[in-house]
Amino acid sequence: MLLQRFLIRLLTMLITLFGVAVVVFVVIRVAPGDPIAMMLPPGATDADIDRLRALYGLDKTIVQQFFIWLSGVVRGDFGTSISLRQDVLGLVFNRLPATLELAIVALIMAVALGGTTAVLGARERGTVVEAGIDVASGAALSIPDFLWGLVLILLFGVLVPIFDISGRVSPQLDLPFVTQFYFFESILRLRLDLTWDLLKHMLMPAIALALPLAAIISQLLKQSLKEVLDLDYVVLARVKGFSETQVILREALKNAALPTLTLVGVQFTFLIGGTVIVERLFSYEGLGNMAIDAVINRDLPLIQGIVLVFALLFVLINLAVDMMYALLNPRLRHG
């Protein structure tokens, strides 16, 4: 059952990636603007333009261009960036770790905040505490992440400047890292000075991304907990003398958390997508920031590479969540 489910999802993933590749390839080529004209000086001749078009394969039909590009992607060759004159895959993998670190830190914050408020709301159900949590969750969810970013910049970057508002790390620091996962590697190396500097740059964009997701987690998990708390085995736990907090944490949470797990996985993909605007807002050196630069410069190979990598991340996360849900759900595991 699980193997069949995995193979079906894997086939769906491949079809989805192919569809994304077709759509992004066609859309960016029918969009107005000429990337070659943006690269050349005003005095360039028609021969110069034709030569550059031939170099990047833009003199061929869209169908020919697509299959040439697709055959390269299958071999691991995503082409060369028009604006940066570097290998696309190398550029993407150089920036991807920064975006993943930001998204993972934001996810941890969202789960911690949303889970805590959900447990508190379920424990204090029917009281003013639950009402206050509902109001706060509604406010957090109604404000988009980029607007939270502006608010945080104003509060903690201008009025009370305790955090850095731009960049990923202070430029004067010496970075002895082997990988591009600076934050995680600094923790493993016990370079807490670098960890703190990286965290100061990451904290505000991570909070901006985490707040709307935390509100969603809080509302769904609290509702699931309230439903589970009325079941017979939970009532029996109360009869045995467990406190309400113990009942929630030891008995109710493990069953109520299963629907939330699927939501977190789906919302995590949206959170990664949200990094595009938030990274730009904080000048954070991630893949989302590079994506906006690529669009501005009409860098077709780089746009295609970034979108395809984002799509691959989305389908892999959804596949992992689906498999995890099947493993944790006894009805699907033994079905």
Secondary structure, DSSP 8 states (H G I E B T S, - for coil): -HHHHHHHHHHHHHHHHHHHHHHHHHHHHHSS--HHHHHS-TT--HHHHHHHHHHTTTTS-HHHHHHHHHHHHHTT---B-TTT-SBHHHHHHHHHHHHHHHHHHHHHHHHHHHHHHHHHHHHTTTSHHHHHHHHHHHHHHHS-HHHHHHHHHIIIIIIS--S--SSSS-TTS----SSS-HHHHHHHTT-HHHHHHHHHHHHHHHHHHHHHHHHHHHHHHHHHHHHHTTSHHHHHHHHTT--HHHIIIIIIHHHHHHHHHHHHHHHHHHHHHHHHHHHHHTT--SHHHHHHHHHHTT-HHHHHHHHHHHHHHHHHHHHHHHHHHHHH-HHHH--
